Amino acid sequence: MEFLFTLWLGTPAWFWLAFAALVLILTAFDLGVLHKDDREMGIAESLKLSLFYIAIAMAFGGWIWWAKGSAPAIDYYTGYFIEKALSIDNVFVISMIFGFFAIAPKYQYRALLWGILAVIVLRGLMIAGGAALVSQAHWVMYIFAAFLIFTGVKMLFASDETPDIGNNPVIRWISRHMRVTKAHHGEHFFVREVDAKGVQVWAATPLFLALVVINLADLVFAVDSVPAIFSITTDTFIVYTSNIMAILGLRALYFALAAMVHRFHYLKYALALVLVFIGGKILIADFALGGAKFPPLLSLAVTLALIAGGVVWSLWKTRGDEAA
């Protein structure tokens, strides 16, 4: 049993095993009990399930507080709220992807589930790579800081652009190198069909293409979110768990937000300020505080204030929006 207390990336192995068990239980409960059959999720159910996932994430942060101390727990909550807020932009893109491929609402949840399972693995690889870089050279943090500040400033002044999903190079490559059906086939990602020679062959469905594009979109978002959380803490366990706990609830939150994502138009400006603040505090800590850690509680307070302000301002400015 000694291996359970062996440090892995600076954290005892049993911490990682406990988190992996929690993710497996939540996923099995979601897929095997709540959504055993494909069906459309209503907004009320979406909100209730979202609150459930948020409660689990908050409780997990409380466990980190008990097991690792207050500072790691505050870093976890800061990373969680940043990732949760960034996921609202992700919801907008996902809704466009489903609309482009004409995916019926009753099958969207299944695509989101498999997409998030892939995200758990992909984010793990990206975070492991980031941790290796940071551990070898502290100056990598300055690159993260500069990138976050640049991204935040760009978000402040960038115009709203609609992604051109049809011209996505990956979609064009798949269409040229794989057989893709024009018709939908329910919850299936691949089906067998008869080709021109009368031979049965495997073919991808539009649902599979949607799944691929969703995962590509998450990689783009991860380019912002992973450096942002590394700028808060270099504890790999906190970075990974805060990311994954926020993403796990995205499936449930999607159906509530997809119908009213336009009401959060001004949130992007708050997120831009959050990225500038997170990047800037690295430079402040090293050059103004003499290498001392930026106060975690202050970081959490500023992050929450900016995100809450962006949400409230967006809802107030769009209160007369008939589309809502």
C-alpha positions as CSV (number, residue, x, y, z in Angstrom):
1,M,0.0,0.0,0.0
2,E,3.0,2.3,0.1
3,F,2.5,3.2,-3.6
4,L,-0.6,5.1,-2.6
5,F,1.5,7.6,-0.7
6,T,4.2,7.9,-3.5
7,L,4.4,11.4,-4.8
8,W,3.3,11.7,-8.4
9,L,3.9,15.2,-9.9
10,G,4.2,16.5,-6.3
11,T,0.9,14.9,-5.0
12,P,0.4,11.5,-3.4
13,A,-0.9,8.9,-5.8
14,W,-4.1,8.3,-3.8
15,F,-5.2,11.9,-4.5
16,W,-5.0,11.2,-8.2
17,L,-6.8,7.9,-7.8
18,A,-9.5,9.4,-5.7
19,F,-10.1,12.1,-8.4
20,A,-10.1,9.5,-11.2
21,A,-12.7,7.5,-9.2
22,L,-14.9,10.6,-8.8
23,V,-14.7,11.3,-12.5
24,L,-15.6,7.7,-13.4
25,I,-18.5,7.6,-11.0
26,L,-19.9,10.9,-12.3
27,T,-19.5,9.8,-15.9
28,A,-21.1,6.4,-15.3
29,F,-24.0,8.0,-13.3
30,D,-24.5,10.5,-16.1
31,L,-24.4,8.1,-19.0
32,G,-25.9,5.0,-17.4
33,V,-28.6,6.5,-15.2
34,L,-29.5,10.1,-16.1
35,H,-29.1,9.7,-19.9
36,K,-29.4,6.0,-20.6
37,D,-31.6,6.8,-23.6
38,D,-31.1,9.6,-26.1
39,R,-33.5,12.4,-25.5
40,E,-33.6,16.2,-25.5
41,M,-32.7,17.9,-22.2
42,G,-34.9,20.7,-21.1
43,I,-33.6,24.0,-19.7
44,A,-35.0,23.2,-16.2
45,E,-33.3,19.8,-16.1
46,S,-30.1,21.4,-17.5
47,L,-30.0,24.0,-14.7
48,K,-30.6,21.4,-12.0
49,L,-27.9,19.1,-13.3
50,S,-25.6,22.1,-13.6
51,L,-26.2,23.0,-9.9
52,F,-25.4,19.4,-9.0
53,Y,-22.0,19.5,-10.8
54,I,-21.2,22.9,-9.3
55,A,-22.0,21.6,-5.8
56,I,-19.7,18.6,-6.4
57,A,-16.9,20.9,-7.6
58,M,-17.3,23.2,-4.6
59,A,-17.3,20.1,-2.2
60,F,-14.1,18.8,-4.0
61,G,-12.5,22.2,-3.3
62,G,-13.5,21.9,0.3
63,W,-11.7,18.5,0.4
64,I,-8.6,20.1,-1.1
65,W,-8.8,22.7,1.7
66,W,-8.9,20.0,4.3
67,A,-6.3,17.8,2.8
68,K,-3.8,20.3,1.3
69,G,-4.5,23.6,3.0
70,S,-6.2,26.9,2.3
71,A,-3.8,28.3,-0.4
72,P,-4.1,25.3,-2.8
73,A,-7.9,25.3,-2.3
74,I,-8.2,29.0,-3.2
75,D,-6.0,28.4,-6.2
76,Y,-8.4,25.5,-7.2
77,Y,-11.4,27.8,-6.9
78,T,-9.8,30.5,-8.9
79,G,-8.9,28.2,-11.7
80,Y,-12.3,26.6,-11.6
81,F,-14.2,29.9,-11.9
82,I,-11.9,31.1,-14.7
83,E,-12.4,27.8,-16.7
84,K,-16.1,27.9,-16.0
85,A,-16.4,31.5,-17.4
86,L,-14.3,30.7,-20.4
87,S,-16.5,27.7,-21.2
88,I,-19.4,30.1,-22.0
89,D,-17.5,31.1,-25.1
90,N,-17.1,27.4,-25.8
91,V,-20.8,26.9,-25.6
92,F,-21.4,29.5,-28.3
93,V,-19.0,27.7,-30.7
94,I,-20.5,24.2,-29.8
95,S,-24.0,25.4,-30.6
96,M,-22.8,26.7,-33.9
97,I,-21.2,23.4,-34.7
98,F,-24.3,21.4,-33.9
99,G,-26.3,23.9,-36.0
100,F,-24.0,23.6,-39.0
101,F,-24.2,19.8,-39.0
102,A,-27.9,19.8,-38.2
103,I,-27.5,17.6,-35.2
104,A,-30.8,16.9,-33.5
105,P,-30.9,18.1,-29.8
106,K,-31.6,14.5,-28.6
107,Y,-28.2,13.3,-29.9
108,Q,-26.2,16.4,-28.9
109,Y,-25.7,15.2,-25.3
110,R,-24.1,11.9,-26.5
111,A,-21.6,13.9,-28.7
112,L,-20.8,16.2,-25.8
113,L,-20.2,13.3,-23.5
114,W,-17.7,11.6,-25.8
115,G,-16.2,15.0,-26.6
116,I,-15.6,15.7,-22.9
117,L,-14.1,12.2,-22.3
118,A,-11.6,13.1,-25.1
119,V,-11.0,16.5,-23.5
120,I,-10.1,14.8,-20.2
121,V,-7.2,13.0,-22.0
122,L,-6.2,15.9,-24.2
123,R,-6.1,18.4,-21.3
124,G,-4.1,15.9,-19.3
125,L,-1.5,15.7,-22.0
126,M,-1.3,19.5,-22.4
127,I,-1.1,20.1,-18.6
128,A,1.6,17.4,-18.3
129,G,3.6,19.1,-21.0
130,G,3.1,22.5,-19.4
131,A,4.2,21.2,-16.0
132,A,7.3,19.7,-17.5
133,L,8.2,23.0,-19.2
134,V,7.6,25.1,-16.0
135,S,9.6,22.7,-13.9
136,Q,12.6,23.0,-16.2
137,A,12.6,26.7,-16.8
138,H,10.8,29.4,-14.8
139,W,11.1,31.9,-17.7
140,V,8.3,29.9,-19.4
141,M,6.0,31.6,-17.0
142,Y,6.9,34.9,-18.5
143,I,5.9,33.6,-21.9
144,F,2.6,32.5,-20.4
145,A,2.1,35.9,-18.9
146,A,2.9,37.7,-22.1
147,F,0.6,35.5,-24.0
148,L,-2.3,36.0,-21.6
149,I,-1.9,39.8,-21.6
150,F,-1.7,39.8,-25.4
151,T,-4.8,37.6,-25.7
152,G,-6.7,39.7,-23.2
153,V,-5.9,42.9,-25.0
154,K,-6.8,41.3,-28.3
155,M,-10.2,40.2,-26.9
156,L,-10.9,43.7,-25.7
157,F,-10.6,45.2,-29.2
158,A,-11.4,42.3,-31.5
159,S,-14.7,42.4,-33.4
160,D,-17.2,39.6,-33.2
161,E,-16.5,37.1,-35.9
162,T,-18.5,34.0,-36.8
163,P,-16.3,30.9,-37.2
164,D,-16.3,29.4,-40.8
165,I,-17.0,25.8,-39.9
166,G,-17.5,24.7,-43.4
167,N,-14.0,25.7,-44.4
168,N,-12.3,24.0,-41.5
169,P,-9.2,22.2,-43.0
170,V,-9.7,19.1,-40.8
171,I,-13.3,18.7,-42.0
172,R,-12.1,19.1,-45.6
173,W,-9.3,16.5,-45.0
174,I,-11.8,14.0,-43.5
175,S,-14.2,14.5,-46.3
176,R,-11.5,13.8,-48.9
177,H,-10.0,10.8,-47.1
178,M,-13.0,9.2,-45.4
179,R,-16.4,8.1,-46.6
180,V,-18.9,10.4,-45.0
181,T,-22.7,9.9,-45.1
182,K,-24.9,12.8,-46.1
183,A,-27.8,11.4,-44.1
184,H,-28.0,11.3,-40.3
185,H,-28.0,8.0,-38.5
186,G,-29.2,8.8,-35.0
187,E,-26.6,8.3,-32.2
188,H,-24.1,6.4,-34.4
189,F,-20.7,7.9,-35.3
190,F,-20.0,5.2,-37.9
191,V,-22.3,3.1,-40.0
192,R,-21.9,0.4,-42.7
193,E,-23.2,1.2,-46.2
194,V,-23.0,-0.2,-49.6
195,D,-20.5,1.5,-52.0
196,A,-20.8,1.8,-55.8
197,K,-19.3,-1.7,-56.2
198,G,-21.9,-3.3,-53.9
199,V,-19.4,-3.8,-51.1
200,Q,-20.3,-2.9,-47.5
201,V,-17.9,-0.3,-46.1
202,W,-17.7,1.8,-43.0
203,A,-18.6,5.5,-43.2
204,A,-18.5,8.3,-40.8
205,T,-21.7,10.3,-40.0
206,P,-22.2,14.0,-39.5
207,L,-22.4,13.3,-35.8
208,F,-18.7,12.1,-35.9
209,L,-17.7,15.2,-37.8
210,A,-19.4,17.4,-35.2
211,L,-17.5,15.5,-32.5
212,V,-14.1,16.1,-34.2
213,V,-14.7,19.8,-34.6
214,I,-15.9,20.2,-31.0
215,N,-12.6,18.6,-29.8
216,L,-10.6,20.9,-32.1
217,A,-12.5,23.9,-30.7
218,D,-11.6,22.8,-27.2
219,L,-7.9,22.6,-28.1
220,V,-8.1,26.2,-29.2
221,F,-9.8,27.2,-25.9
222,A,-7.2,25.2,-24.0
223,V,-4.5,27.4,-25.4
224,D,-5.9,30.2,-23.2
225,S,-7.2,28.3,-20.2
226,V,-4.2,26.1,-19.5
227,P,-1.6,29.0,-19.4
228,A,-4.1,31.0,-17.3
229,I,-4.3,28.3,-14.6
230,F,-0.6,27.7,-14.6
231,S,-0.3,31.4,-14.0
232,I,-2.3,30.9,-10.8
233,T,-0.5,27.8,-9.5
234,T,2.1,25.3,-10.8
235,D,0.6,22.5,-8.6
236,T,-0.2,20.0,-11.4
237,F,-3.0,18.4,-9.3
238,I,-4.7,21.7,-8.8
239,V,-4.3,22.8,-12.4
240,Y,-5.8,19.5,-13.7
241,T,-8.6,19.0,-11.3
242,S,-9.9,22.6,-11.5
243,N,-9.9,22.3,-15.3
244,I,-11.6,18.9,-15.4
245,M,-14.2,19.8,-12.7
246,A,-15.3,22.8,-14.7
247,I,-15.4,20.8,-18.0
248,L,-17.4,18.0,-16.5
249,G,-20.4,20.3,-15.8
250,L,-20.2,21.8,-19.3
251,R,-22.5,19.1,-20.8
252,A,-25.3,20.0,-18.4
253,L,-24.7,23.7,-18.6
254,Y,-24.7,23.7,-22.4
255,F,-28.5,23.2,-22.9
256,A,-29.3,26.0,-20.5
257,L,-26.8,28.4,-22.0
258,A,-27.2,27.6,-25.7
259,A,-30.6,29.1,-25.6
260,M,-29.4,32.4,-24.0
261,V,-25.7,32.6,-24.8
262,H,-26.4,35.9,-26.6
263,R,-27.3,37.4,-23.2
264,F,-23.7,37.1,-22.2
265,H,-22.3,39.2,-25.0
266,Y,-20.3,41.6,-22.6
267,L,-18.8,38.7,-20.6
268,K,-15.9,38.5,-23.1
269,Y,-14.7,41.9,-22.0
270,A,-14.6,40.7,-18.3
271,L,-12.8,37.6,-19.4
272,A,-10.3,39.7,-21.3
273,L,-9.6,41.7,-18.1
274,V,-9.2,38.4,-16.1
275,L,-6.6,37.2,-18.6
276,V,-4.7,40.5,-18.4
277,F,-4.9,40.4,-14.6
278,I,-3.7,36.8,-14.3
279,G,-0.9,37.4,-16.7
280,G,0.1,40.7,-15.0
281,K,0.2,39.2,-11.5
282,I,3.1,36.9,-12.6
283,L,5.2,40.0,-13.5
284,I,4.0,41.8,-10.3
285,A,5.0,38.9,-8.1
286,D,8.5,38.5,-9.6
287,F,9.4,42.1,-10.2
288,A,7.4,44.1,-7.6
289,L,7.0,41.6,-4.8
290,G,10.5,40.2,-5.0
291,G,9.4,36.7,-6.0
292,A,6.8,36.5,-3.2
293,K,3.5,34.7,-4.2
294,F,0.7,37.0,-5.2
295,P,-2.0,36.8,-2.4
296,P,-4.2,33.8,-3.5
297,L,-7.3,35.3,-1.8
298,L,-6.9,38.6,-3.5
299,S,-6.5,36.8,-6.8
300,L,-9.7,34.9,-6.3
301,A,-11.6,38.0,-5.2
302,V,-10.5,40.0,-8.3
303,T,-11.3,37.1,-10.6
304,L,-14.8,36.6,-9.1
305,A,-15.5,40.4,-9.1
306,L,-14.6,40.7,-12.8
307,I,-16.6,37.6,-13.9
308,A,-19.6,38.5,-11.8
309,G,-19.5,42.1,-13.1
310,G,-19.4,40.8,-16.7
311,V,-22.4,38.5,-16.1
312,V,-24.5,41.1,-14.4
313,W,-23.6,43.9,-16.9
314,S,-24.4,41.5,-19.8
315,L,-27.8,40.5,-18.4
316,W,-28.6,44.1,-17.6
317,K,-27.6,45.5,-21.0
318,T,-29.6,42.7,-22.9
319,R,-32.7,42.8,-20.6
320,G,-34.8,44.1,-23.4
321,D,-33.5,41.7,-26.0
322,E,-36.6,40.1,-27.6
323,A,-34.5,37.2,-28.8
324,A,-34.0,36.2,-25.2
